[in-house]
Amino acid sequence: MTRYLLTAVLLCSAVPAMAQPSSPPSDPACLRQVNMYDFKPVPGNRSLIVIGRDRQRYRVNFMGQCHDLQYPLGLRFKTNGTSNLSCVSKGDSVLFHDPAMPGICIIRSVEYQTPALDQQDAALAAAAKQQ
């Protein structure tokens, strides 16, 4: 009986740790298409926040503005690697389906989404609402 109670206590204490994403690792960001769980556009149409299945958040920056990312019906990456396990990197593309025409955006860089970048995005969103 105590074994079950101990297991329950350990599991309950681990739940808050799993809810909050941990700080970004020190190694280079390696976003894999096969691990993509969710995404959301960043105000200004120059970046995209991608959430992996491990709940790690990545920021994908584009070479220029990438319009209509807030309305896509589907999103995928076209990598220059040989499989779905290749990391998304500079020069790869984000492809999205748009009812009017397919969209393509060239990737400039991939980095971890940090709290500082979250604050910048919130400030951009607030500035866009005021205009």
N, C-alpha and C positions, 0 to 999 in steps of 0.2 A: 504494500500500500504506500509506504513512504517513497518507494522508487517512482511511482506514478505521480505523487505530489511534487517530488523534486523535478521530474521531467516537465510537469505543467508550469512550475515556477520559472524554470529556465526558458521555456518557450514564450511565456508571457513577458519576460524581461527582454527577449530578443525582438519582439514585435515593434516597439518604438524605434529600435535601431534600424530595422528594415524599412520603416516608413520614410525616414529622412535619408536623402542621398548623401553619401559620404563625400568628403572633400576630394577634389580631382587628384588622381594619382600623379606621380612625378614623371612617369614614362610618357612618351609621345602618344597622342590620341590615335586610336585605331578603331574607327567605325567600320563595321562590316555590314553590308547590305542585308545579309541573312539575319542579323541581330536587330534590325530596326523594328521598334514597337509603335512609336507615335512620333508626330512632328508638329511644329507650329511655326508660322512665319514670324520674323522679327520686324518691327516697324522700320520703314525705310527701304524694304525690299532688297536688301543687300546680304541678308543672312537668313539662316533657317536653323531652328533648334530641333535636333533629333534626339529622341529618347530611345535608348537601347533596351533590350529585354532584361538586362541587368540593372535597369533604372539609372544608368549613367547617362548624363546629358552631354551632348556634343553640339558645338556651334559650327555650322558649315557656312563659310563665307564665300561669296560669289565674286567673279571678276567685275561685274557691273550690276545694274539693277535687274532683278528678276521679277517681272510683273505677273500678276494673277496667281501668286502662290497661295493666297488665302482662299481660293475657290477650287483647288484641284480635286478631282475625283479619285486619283491614284498618284502615287509617287514612287519612283525607284531610282537607283543609281546605276550609271553605266561606268564601270571601272575598266582601267586598262590592264587589270590583273587577269589571271587565268581562271579564277573561280569566284564563287560567292563569299569565300573566306578571305579574299584580298581586302586590304584596308583601302577605304576611300581616301584619295589624296589629290594633290594639286593636278589640274588638267582633266580630272574625271568630270562627269556630267550628272546633273539631276534632271531626270525626265519626268514630266507630269502630264496627265491627261486633262485637257481643257475641252469643253464642248465645241469651241470655235476651231481650235487647232492645237496640235501637240506643242508643249513648251520644253525648251532646253536651256539650262543654265550651267555655265562652266564654273567649276569650283576653284577658288583661289587658295583656300586653306581649310583645315579641319583642326579644331581645338576643343578643349573641355569647356563647358559652360560653367562659369564661376559666379559666385554671388555679386562680384563687382560688375560683371557683364549684365546680370539681372537688373541691377540698379540703373545702369545706362539705358537698358531697354525700356524700363519703366519711365525714365525721364523723357525718352524719345516719344513714347506713347502719349504721355501727358502733354508734351509740346504739340504733337499732331492734333490732339483733341481741341486745343485752344485756338488753333488756326482755322 
